[in-house]
Amino acid sequence: MLICRLNVKVCLNFTSVTKNLNIKKIYPLLRPAYVTALEKKNFEGNLNNKSYRNLKNDEQRALENLRKYEDIVIKQADKGSGVVVMDKTRYVAEAMRQLGDIGVYVTLDRDPTVDMIKKVNNRVKKAHVDGCISDTTLEYLLVDSTAKAGRFYLLPKVHKRGCPGRPVISGCNTPTEKISKFVDFHLKSLVPTIPSFVKDTNDFLHKLNNIDTLLENAILVVIDVVGLYPHIPHDEGLYAIRHALSRRQNQKVPTNLIVELADLVLKNNNFEFNGNHYLQTLGTAIGTKMAPAYANLFMDRLEGTLISEAQVKSYLWLRYIDDIFMLWTGSKGELNEFLSFINEKHGTIKFTWSWSKERVNFLDVQVFNNGGKIETDLYVKPTDKHQYLFYTSCHPRRCKQSIPYAQALRLRRICSTNSAFDKRANELTTYLIARGYRERFVRNQIRKAKSVTREEDLTSRPQRSNTRVPMVVTYHPGLPNIGAILKELQPLLHCSDKCRKAVKDIPMMAFRRPKNLANYLVHAKLKPANAENTPLGTVKCGDRRCLVCEFLKTGDSFTSKGTNKSYTINFELNCNSSNVVYLLTCKVCDIQYVGSTSTKFRLRFNNHKSRIKALTRMSSDEKLRDDLIYQHFHSLGHNGLEDLSVQLIDRVEYEKDLLDKEGQWAYRLKCIKSHGLNENDFFFSQNRSTRCRKS
């Protein structure tokens, strides 16, 4: 058993370690003693032998029926925490309206993802040959064959007339996903140096507090950039980041490389919508990692030009990405001239604005001019649904109990007067009671927050260093008292000096959110019109040259030999499917093995076949050193591949969820060693954390 020394996320409910790319700092633990103790403490998924359901039977049926509807699209609202149920025809029409902008998007006749994978890998390899990146960085940046086109979807803007959609392109597992993260890593540290930069609401309030009094003729102005992300010209954006990168003190990674990788991200942003493929030719996708930093640095360059060329009579100019707050000291006529000037200066970047001498709204703050003194209050859009976490929802109790206090502290920061705080606190109480919180508890938390002065609340606290190893577990209300169990077992980890150094303190518990309704109902990919008629289950690919189909067991369900229960397959899966969980079965003795692969299944299965064939050429001693699965098919009474069948049983959308799903099925089907062919290594297994990526 292995554990990383630093920055480890250990997943105890059937998952594996996520490590921080530092393989050298890994220490072996006393696996038998520790795992045996965990098993005795009911840690292998026997959740106190209780059954927990937070959906009634009719609610469960309603959920299943809702998933089958083909004529609606369910999305989260762009702002306001609402859920939007749209007619599919209307949703597609809005998407096609936006995709019809030939200045931003072009339609492709095929999926160019394979070509883009080659482009990215060739540039990354060249950077490695030139000595610009390390071996570790090269391994991280290389794109494998499972990369796919982005997914285009809309977030409905219910607060605007006509409910237009905010275009988002999901960059998960796209050819440019990793290089976008690499570029963002080098750009994001430059953003706070921008003079107008606003990090968040707290930062904005800090900057307002530095203003003692307003001039008598001061005008409050709010400016919004219209569609910033998809309208940044590539050449201007790249010039802006090159200019910013040239000011870095650490030039270890060349500016040219970062700019070239950013160029690849911008010009290879292909995506799919409703079965058609597109390429974005202007601007950057909202969903790519580098987009916020890239947009910030572009706006820094642009606003510097606008302010220097115009006769700006402003003594405060603050910007949060595409939202600008300004205090204007000139006349109203001069302000209108300035606003017209900036709106005509650039070919693709346009602005909208509002101004007042009394009050404006910026982010979630109302800013008032009260006789020359700035006051602030909470701003909430009229369409906000105030959907705080239900108290009956499946989350840790302490998580739900922290919400009233945290929200009250937010009000304490934003509301500059006690009267404004009291008004908003009463509204908050009403909203939380409607979500199942006890009124007495909510009011106690609000009183606790009010006892903190606004100055204290606005003061940023230094982050405490924490070297405790985190144990990340998907939350379930039936889990035992994990904290007490870990405390009891801590002496086992201190049986050796190396373990004591690696895990000095009791591991820190952290819960991962289980699936919610959004996971079942909201998807980036548009559901095909004929999805209802698509056969589900394991099917053969139909390729006559396929060497896997002969071993494939087809059908829409599968049976566990360990539990004698049958399970339904909810996807259409074949030899070419990727990000899948599969079940190997021995025809002789019905013992089973659960595996997973992020690559096409046929590639992974061919690896199994090769290993089993190779064992026929090994000596007995060599065979004993191989995995359980390969030993089994060459044990007494077995004939290798002749006794093997396989069925694909599940699929995940994202690769990061694959090992979770594999571990869950391995335990659920009782495929762990002594019952099946899976090694009992779902605790602290560094090897499994990398296997999926290499498969």
C-alpha positions in Angstrom: 0.0 0.0 0.0 1.3 3.4 -0.9 0.6 6.9 0.3 1.9 10.3 -0.9 3.6 12.4 1.7 2.1 15.7 0.7 -1.1 16.8 -1.1 -2.8 13.5 -1.1 -6.6 12.9 -1.5 -7.3 9.4 -0.2 -10.7 8.1 -1.2 -11.9 5.4 1.2 -15.2 4.6 -0.5 -14.0 2.4 -3.3 -11.7 5.0 -5.0 -8.0 5.7 -5.2 -5.4 8.3 -4.5 -5.0 11.5 -6.5 -1.4 12.5 -6.2 0.5 15.7 -6.8 2.9 14.4 -9.5 5.7 13.7 -6.9 6.3 10.0 -7.0 9.6 10.2 -5.2 7.9 11.2 -1.9 5.9 8.0 -1.5 6.3 5.7 1.5 5.1 2.1 2.0 2.6 1.6 4.8 1.8 -1.4 6.9 -0.9 -2.6 4.6 -2.0 -5.9 6.2 -2.5 -4.5 9.7 -4.1 -1.2 8.6 -6.5 -2.6 6.0 -7.5 -5.5 8.2 -8.3 -3.0 11.0 -10.4 -0.9 8.5 -12.3 -4.0 7.4 -13.1 -4.9 11.0 -14.4 -1.4 11.5 -16.9 -2.0 8.7 -15.0 0.2 6.3 -15.6 -1.8 3.1 -18.9 -0.3 2.3 -21.2 -2.0 4.9 -22.8 1.3 5.8 -24.1 0.4 9.2 -26.4 -2.1 7.5 -29.0 0.7 7.1 -30.9 1.6 4.0 -31.1 5.3 3.2 -33.3 6.8 0.5 -34.1 10.4 0.2 -36.5 9.9 -2.7 -39.9 8.4 -2.3 -41.1 5.8 -4.8 -43.2 8.3 -6.7 -40.4 10.8 -6.8 -38.0 8.1 -8.1 -40.5 7.3 -10.9 -40.9 11.0 -11.7 -37.1 11.4 -12.0 -36.9 8.4 -14.3 -39.7 9.7 -16.5 -38.2 13.2 -16.6 -34.9 11.7 -17.8 -36.7 10.2 -20.7 -38.4 13.3 -22.0 -37.0 14.3 -25.4 -38.8 17.6 -26.0 -37.3 19.6 -23.1 -33.8 20.8 -22.0 -33.0 21.3 -18.3 -30.2 23.8 -17.5 -29.0 25.9 -14.6 -29.8 29.6 -15.0 -26.9 31.8 -15.9 -27.5 33.8 -12.7 -29.8 33.6 -9.7 -29.5 29.9 -8.7 -32.6 29.0 -10.7 -33.3 25.9 -12.7 -34.7 26.4 -16.2 -36.8 23.9 -18.1 -36.9 24.9 -21.8 -38.7 23.6 -24.8 -36.0 21.8 -26.8 -37.0 23.5 -30.1 -36.6 26.9 -28.5 -33.2 26.0 -27.0 -31.9 24.7 -30.3 -33.2 27.8 -32.1 -31.3 30.1 -29.7 -28.1 28.0 -30.1 -28.4 28.1 -33.9 -29.0 31.8 -33.8 -25.7 32.3 -32.0 -23.8 29.7 -34.0 -25.1 31.4 -37.2 -22.7 34.4 -36.4 -20.2 33.7 -39.2 -17.8 36.2 -37.7 -17.4 34.0 -34.6 -18.2 30.4 -35.7 -17.7 28.3 -38.9 -19.4 25.0 -39.7 -17.2 22.0 -40.3 -17.9 19.0 -42.5 -16.1 16.6 -40.1 -14.6 16.2 -36.7 -11.0 17.6 -36.7 -10.1 16.4 -33.2 -7.5 13.8 -34.4 -5.7 16.5 -36.4 -5.7 18.8 -33.4 -4.3 16.1 -31.1 -1.3 15.8 -33.5 -0.8 19.6 -33.5 -0.7 19.9 -29.8 1.5 16.9 -29.3 4.0 18.0 -31.9 4.3 21.4 -30.3 4.7 20.0 -26.8 7.3 17.5 -27.9 9.3 20.3 -29.7 9.2 22.3 -26.4 10.6 19.3 -24.6 13.4 18.8 -27.1 14.2 22.5 -26.9 14.6 22.1 -23.1 11.6 24.5 -22.4 9.7 21.9 -20.3 10.6 19.0 -18.1 9.9 15.3 -18.5 7.1 15.5 -16.0 5.5 18.5 -17.8 5.8 16.7 -21.1 4.0 13.6 -19.7 1.2 15.8 -18.4 0.7 17.9 -21.5 0.7 15.1 -24.1 -2.8 14.3 -25.3 -4.0 10.7 -25.7 -6.3 9.3 -28.3 -9.4 9.6 -26.1 -9.6 13.4 -26.5 -12.8 14.5 -28.0 -14.4 17.7 -29.4 -15.8 20.2 -26.9 -19.5 20.4 -26.1 -21.5 23.6 -26.8 -24.3 24.5 -24.5 -26.2 27.5 -23.3 -27.0 28.9 -19.8 -30.3 30.7 -20.1 -30.2 34.4 -19.0 -33.6 34.5 -17.3 -32.9 38.0 -16.0 -32.8 39.4 -19.6 -35.7 39.9 -22.0 -36.1 37.0 -24.4 -34.1 34.7 -22.2 -30.9 34.6 -24.4 -28.3 32.0 -23.6 -24.7 32.4 -22.4 -22.6 30.3 -24.8 -20.3 27.8 -23.0 -18.0 25.2 -24.6 -17.1 22.4 -22.2 -13.4 21.8 -22.5 -13.2 18.5 -20.6 -11.0 16.0 -22.3 -10.5 18.2 -25.4 -7.1 18.3 -27.2 -6.4 21.7 -25.7 -7.6 21.1 -22.1 -4.2 20.5 -20.6 -2.2 23.2 -22.5 -5.0 25.7 -21.5 -4.3 24.8 -17.9 -0.6 25.3 -18.5 -1.1 28.7 -20.0 -3.5 29.7 -17.3 -0.9 28.7 -14.6 1.5 31.3 -16.1 -1.0 34.0 -16.7 -3.1 34.0 -13.6 -0.3 35.4 -11.4 -0.1 38.4 -13.7 -3.7 39.4 -13.3 -3.6 40.8 -9.7 -0.9 43.3 -10.9 -3.5 45.0 -13.2 -4.3 48.5 -11.7 -8.0 48.1 -12.1 -8.2 44.5 -11.0 -11.1 43.4 -8.7 -10.8 39.9 -7.3 -14.2 39.6 -5.8 -16.9 41.4 -3.8 -14.7 41.6 -0.7 -11.9 43.2 -2.8 -14.3 45.7 -4.3 -15.6 46.7 -0.8 -12.0 47.1 0.4 -11.3 49.5 -2.4 -14.4 51.5 -1.8 -13.5 51.8 1.9 -10.4 53.7 0.8 -12.6 56.6 -0.4 -13.4 59.0 2.5 -15.8 61.4 0.7 -17.2 61.8 -2.8 -16.8 65.0 -4.7 -20.0 67.0 -5.0 -20.4 66.4 -8.7 -19.4 62.7 -8.6 -21.4 60.3 -10.9 -21.6 56.6 -10.2 -21.1 54.7 -13.4 -21.3 50.9 -14.2 -20.1 49.7 -17.6 -20.6 46.2 -19.0 -18.6 44.6 -21.9 -21.0 43.0 -24.3 -20.0 39.4 -25.0 -16.3 39.8 -24.1 -15.0 36.3 -24.4 -16.2 35.4 -27.9 -15.2 38.9 -29.3 -11.5 39.2 -28.4 -9.5 39.3 -31.6 -6.8 36.6 -31.5 -4.0 38.9 -32.5 -4.8 41.6 -30.0 -5.3 39.0 -27.2 -2.0 37.3 -27.9 -0.2 40.6 -28.1 -1.7 41.6 -24.7 -0.5 38.4 -23.0 2.9 38.6 -24.6 3.3 42.2 -23.3 2.3 41.0 -19.8 4.5 37.9 -19.8 7.5 40.0 -20.9 7.4 41.7 -17.4 7.8 38.5 -15.5 10.9 38.1 -13.3 11.0 34.3 -13.8 11.4 33.6 -17.5 12.3 29.9 -17.1 9.4 29.0 -19.4 9.9 31.1 -22.5 7.2 33.7 -23.4 7.1 32.5 -26.9 6.1 29.0 -25.8 3.3 30.2 -23.6 2.0 32.5 -26.4 2.2 29.7 -29.0 0.3 27.3 -26.7 -2.3 30.0 -26.1 -2.6 30.4 -29.9 -3.2 26.7 -30.2 -6.0 26.9 -27.6 -7.7 29.8 -29.4 -7.4 28.5 -33.0 -8.2 24.9 -32.3 -11.4 25.4 -30.4 -13.6 22.9 -32.2 -16.9 21.6 -30.7 -20.0 19.7 -31.3 -23.7 20.7 -31.1 -26.7 18.6 -32.0 -24.6 16.3 -34.2 -22.8 19.1 -36.1 -19.2 20.2 -35.8 -18.0 23.8 -35.5 -14.9 25.9 -35.0 -14.7 29.2 -33.1 -12.7 31.7 -35.1 -13.0 34.7 -32.9 -12.5 35.1 -29.2 -12.1 32.4 -26.6 -14.5 29.8 -25.2 -15.9 30.5 -21.8 -15.3 26.9 -20.8 -11.5 26.8 -21.4 -9.3 27.2 -18.3 -7.2 30.2 -19.5 -10.2 32.3 -20.6 -10.6 34.5 -17.5 -6.9 35.4 -17.2 -6.6 35.9 -21.0 -9.7 38.2 -21.0 -8.4 40.2 -18.0 -5.0 40.9 -19.6 -6.7 41.8 -22.9 -9.0 44.3 -21.1 -6.0 45.7 -19.2 -4.4 46.6 -22.5 -7.6 47.9 -24.1 -8.7 50.1 -21.1 -5.2 51.5 -20.9 -5.5 52.7 -24.5 -9.1 54.0 -24.0 -8.2 56.0 -20.9 -5.0 57.5 -22.3 -6.7 58.6 -25.6 -9.9 60.0 -24.0 -10.1 62.9 -21.6 -11.2 60.8 -18.7 -12.4 62.6 -15.7 -12.5 59.7 -13.4 -10.7 59.2 -10.1 -11.7 55.5 -9.7 -11.8 52.8 -12.4 -12.3 49.2 -11.2 -13.0 46.1 -13.2 -14.1 42.6 -12.5 -13.4 40.8 -15.9 -16.1 42.5 -18.0 -17.9 44.6 -15.4 -16.5 48.1 -14.8 -17.2 50.5 -11.9 -16.2 54.1 -12.3 -16.5 57.4 -10.4 -16.8 60.2 -12.8 -16.1 63.8 -11.9 -16.9 65.6 -15.1 -20.3 66.8 -16.4 -23.0 64.5 -17.7 -22.4 65.7 -21.2 -18.7 64.8 -21.0 -19.6 61.4 -19.6 -21.9 60.7 -22.5 -19.1 61.8 -24.9 -16.7 59.4 -23.2 -19.1 56.5 -23.3 -19.8 57.0 -27.0 -16.0 57.2 -27.6 -15.2 53.9 -26.0 -18.1 52.2 -27.7 -16.9 53.3 -31.2 -13.1 52.8 -30.6 -13.0 49.0 -31.1 -14.4 46.9 -33.9 -15.7 44.0 -31.9 -15.7 45.1 -28.3 -18.8 47.1 -27.4 -20.2 48.4 -24.1 -23.5 49.0 -22.3 -23.7 51.3 -19.3 -25.9 52.9 -16.6 -25.1 55.8 -14.4 -26.7 57.8 -11.5 -25.7 60.3 -8.9 -27.6 58.3 -6.2 -27.3 54.5 -6.8 -25.8 51.8 -9.1 -25.5 48.0 -8.9 -22.1 46.4 -9.3 -21.6 42.6 -8.8 -23.8 41.8 -5.8 -23.5 45.2 -4.2 -25.7 48.3 -4.4 -23.5 51.4 -4.1 -25.1 54.6 -2.8 -24.0 58.2 -2.6 -25.4 59.4 0.7 -24.5 63.1 0.9 -20.9 62.5 -0.3 -20.4 59.3 1.7 -20.4 55.9 0.0 -22.8 53.3 1.5 -23.4 49.8 0.3 -26.2 47.2 0.5 -26.8 43.8 -0.9 -28.0 43.6 -4.5 -30.1 40.6 -5.7 -31.5 40.2 -9.2 -35.3 40.1 -9.2 -35.1 36.6 -10.8 -32.9 35.1 -8.0 -34.7 32.0 -6.6 -32.7 31.9 -3.3 -32.2 28.2 -3.6 -30.1 27.5 -0.5 -29.3 23.9 0.3 -32.4 22.1 1.6 -31.8 21.1 5.2 -33.1 17.6 4.4 -30.7 17.1 1.6 -28.0 14.4 1.6 -25.1 16.5 2.9 -23.1 16.4 6.2 -25.0 18.1 9.0 -22.1 20.6 9.7 -22.1 21.6 6.1 -25.8 22.6 6.3 -25.5 24.2 9.7 -22.7 26.5 8.5 -24.8 28.1 5.8 -26.8 30.6 8.0 -23.7 31.9 9.6 -21.7 32.1 6.4 -24.5 33.9 4.6 -25.0 36.3 7.6 -21.2 37.1 7.5 -21.6 37.9 3.8 -24.4 40.4 4.6 -22.2 41.8 7.4 -19.5 42.6 4.8 -21.8 44.0 2.2 -24.2 46.0 4.3 -22.5 49.2 5.5 -25.3 50.1 7.9 -27.0 48.2 10.7 -30.4 49.0 9.3 -29.5 47.5 5.9 -28.1 44.4 7.6 -31.2 43.9 9.8 -33.4 44.1 6.7 -31.4 41.6 4.7 -31.0 39.3 7.7 -34.8 39.1 8.1 -35.1 38.3 4.4 -32.4 35.6 4.8 -34.3 34.1 7.7 -37.4 33.8 5.6 -35.6 32.1 2.8 -33.8 29.6 5.0 -37.0 28.7 6.9 -38.6 27.9 3.6 -35.7 25.5 2.9 -36.3 23.6 6.2 -34.0 25.4 8.6 -35.2 26.1 12.2 -35.9 29.7 12.8 -34.3 29.8 16.3 -31.1 28.3 14.9 -31.0 30.7 12.0 -31.5 33.8 14.2 -28.8 32.6 16.7 -26.4 32.4 13.8 -27.3 35.8 12.5 -26.8 37.3 16.0 -23.4 35.6 16.1 -22.5 37.2 12.8 -23.7 40.6 13.9 -21.4 40.5 16.8 -18.5 40.6 14.4 -17.6 44.1 13.3 -17.7 44.9 9.6 -14.1 45.9 9.7 -13.1 42.5 11.2 -15.2 40.7 8.6 -13.6 42.6 5.8 -10.1 41.9 7.0 -8.5 39.0 5.1 -7.2 36.3 7.3 -3.9 34.6 6.5 -4.4 31.0 5.3 -3.3 28.4 7.9 -0.8 25.9 6.7 -2.2 22.3 7.0 0.0 19.3 6.4 -2.6 16.7 7.5 -3.3 14.1 4.9 -6.9 14.5 3.6 -9.1 11.5 3.3 -11.8 12.3 0.7 -15.0 10.2 1.0 -18.2 10.5 -1.0 -20.8 11.4 1.6 -23.4 8.9 2.7 -25.7 9.3 5.8 -25.0 5.7 6.7 -21.2 6.2 7.1 -19.8 5.3 10.5 -18.0 7.8 12.7 -15.0 7.9 10.4 -13.1 10.5 12.5 -13.2 8.3 15.6 -12.1 5.3 13.6 -9.1 7.1 12.1 -8.1 8.4 15.6 -8.3 4.8 16.9 -6.2 3.4 14.1 -3.6 6.2 14.1 -1.1 4.2 16.2 -0.9 1.6 13.3 0.4 4.3 11.0 3.1 5.2 13.5 4.6 1.7 13.7 7.5 2.8 11.5 9.5 6.0 11.3 8.7 6.6 7.6 5.0 6.3 8.2 5.2 8.6 11.2 6.9 11.2 9.1 4.5 10.8 6.2 1.3 10.9 8.4 2.2 12.9 11.5 -1.4 13.8 12.4 -4.7 12.0 12.2 -5.9 12.2 8.6 -8.3 15.0 7.9 -11.8 14.0 6.8 -13.3 15.6 3.7 -16.5 14.7 2.1 -17.2 14.7 -1.6 -20.7 15.5 -2.8 -22.7 12.5 -3.9 -24.7 12.7 -7.1 -27.5 15.2 -7.2 -30.5 15.8 -9.5 -28.3 17.9 -11.8 -26.0 14.9 -12.4 -29.0 13.0 -13.7 -30.9 15.7 -15.6 -28.4 18.3 -16.8 -25.9 17.4 -19.5 -23.7 19.4 -21.8 -24.5 17.1 -24.8 -27.9 17.5 -26.3 -29.9 14.4 -26.1 -30.5 12.9 -29.6 -34.1 12.9 -30.8 -34.1 9.1 -31.2 -32.4 8.4 -27.9 -35.5 6.6 -26.7 -35.1 4.0 -29.5 -31.4 3.5 -29.0 -30.8 -0.1 -27.8 -29.0 -0.1 -24.4 -26.5 -2.7 -23.2 -23.4 -4.4 -24.5 -23.4 -4.8 -28.3 -20.8 -5.9 -30.8 -19.1 -3.3 -32.9 -19.8 -5.1 -36.1 -16.3 -4.8 -37.6 -15.4 -8.1 -39.2 -11.8 -7.5 -38.3 -12.5 -7.0 -34.6 -10.7 -9.5 -32.4 -12.7 -8.6 -29.3 -16.3 -9.3 -30.5 -15.9 -13.1 -30.1 -15.3 -12.7 -26.3 -18.1 -10.1 -25.9 -21.2 -11.2 -24.0 -24.1 -9.0 -25.3 -27.2 -8.0 -23.6 -28.9 -5.2 -21.6 -28.1 -6.7 -18.2 -25.4 -8.6 -16.4 -25.3 -10.9 -13.3 -23.0 -10.9 -10.4 -21.7 -14.4 -9.5 -20.9 -13.2 -6.0 -24.3 -11.8 -5.2 -26.5 -13.7 -7.7 -28.2 -10.3 -8.5 -28.8 -8.9 -12.0 -28.2 -5.3 -13.0 -29.4 -3.2 -15.9 -26.9 -1.6 -18.3 -28.0 2.0 -18.9 -25.7 2.8 -21.9 -25.1 1.5 -25.4 -21.6 0.1 -25.2 -19.4 -1.7 -27.7 -15.7 -2.5 -28.4 -15.0 1.1 -29.4 -16.5 2.7 -26.2 -14.1 4.6 -23.9 -14.3 5.6 -20.3 -16.0 2.3 -19.5 -16.2 -0.2 -16.7 -16.1 -3.9 -17.8 -16.7 -7.3 -16.2 -14.5 -10.3 -17.0 -16.0 -13.7 -16.1 -14.4 -17.1 -16.0 -16.7 -19.6 -17.7 -15.2 -22.5 -15.6 -15.7 -21.3 -12.1 -17.8 -18.2 -12.5 -15.3 -16.0 -10.7 -15.2 -12.3 -11.9 -13.0 -9.3 -12.3 -14.1 -5.6 -12.6 -11.8 -3.3 -14.7 -11.9 0.1 -16.3 -10.2 1.9 -19.1 -10.2 5.5 -20.4 -9.1 4.4 -23.9 -11.2 2.4 -26.4 -12.2 -0.9 -24.7 -10.8 -3.0 -27.5 -7.3 -1.7 -26.8 -7.5 -2.5 -23.2 -8.9 -6.0 -23.8 -6.2 -6.8 -26.3 -3.8 -6.0 -23.5 -5.5 -8.6 -21.3 -5.4 -11.1 -24.1 -1.7 -10.5 -24.7 -0.9 -11.0 -21.0 -2.8 -14.2 -20.8 -1.1 -15.6 -23.9 2.3 -14.5 -22.6 1.7 -16.6 -19.4 1.7 -19.8 -21.5 5.4 -19.1 -22.3 6.4 -18.4 -18.7 7.7 -20.7 -16.0 5.6 -21.5 -13.0 7.6 -19.2 -10.8 7.2 -16.3 -13.3 3.4 -16.9 -13.4 3.1 -16.6 -9.6 4.6 -13.1 -9.8 1.8 -11.9 -12.2 -1.6 -10.5 -11.3 -4.4 -12.7 -9.9 -6.4 -12.4 -13.1 -3.7 -13.8 -15.2 -2.7 -16.5 -12.7 -6.3 -17.7 -12.6 -6.8 -18.4 -16.3 -3.7 -20.6 -16.2 -4.6 -22.5 -13.0 -5.6 -26.1 -12.9 -8.5 -27.0 -15.1 -8.4 -23.7 -17.2 -7.5 -23.2 -20.8 -6.6 -19.5 -20.9 -8.6 -17.4 -23.3 -11.1 -20.1 -24.1 -12.5 -19.7 -20.6 -12.9 -15.9 -20.8 -15.9 -13.8 -21.5 -16.4 -10.0 -21.0 -19.2 -7.5 -20.8 -19.2 -3.7 -20.6 -21.4 -2.7 -17.7 -21.1 1.1 -17.2 -19.7 4.3 -18.5 -18.7 7.7 -17.1 -18.7 11.1 -18.8 -15.3 12.2 -17.3 -12.1 10.2 -16.9 -11.6 11.6 -13.3 -14.8 9.6 -12.2 -13.7 6.3 -13.8 -11.8 4.8 -10.8 -14.6 5.7 -8.5 -17.0 3.8 -10.6 -14.8 0.8 -11.0 -14.2 0.5 -7.3 -18.0 0.8 -6.6 -18.8 -2.0 -8.9 -15.9 -4.2 -7.6 -17.3 -4.0 -4.1 -20.9 -4.1 -5.1 -20.4 -7.3 -7.2 -18.1 -8.9 -4.6 -15.1 -9.2 -6.9 -12.5 -8.4 -4.3 -9.9 -11.0 -3.6 -11.3 -14.1 -1.8 -14.6 -13.5 -3.7 -13.2 -12.4 -7.1 -10.1 -11.5 -9.0 -9.7 -7.8 -8.0 -6.8 -6.9 -5.7 -8.0 -5.3 -2.4 -6.1 -2.1 -3.3 -8.8 0.5 -3.3 -7.1 2.0 -0.2 -4.1 4.3 -0.8 -3.2 2.7 -4.2 -0.8 5.0 -6.1 -0.6 2.4 -8.9 -4.3 2.6 -9.6 -4.2 6.4 -9.6 -2.0 6.3 -12.8 -3.3 3.1 -14.4 -6.4 4.7 -15.8 -4.4 7.4 -17.5 -2.0 5.0 -19.0 -4.5 2.4 -20.1 
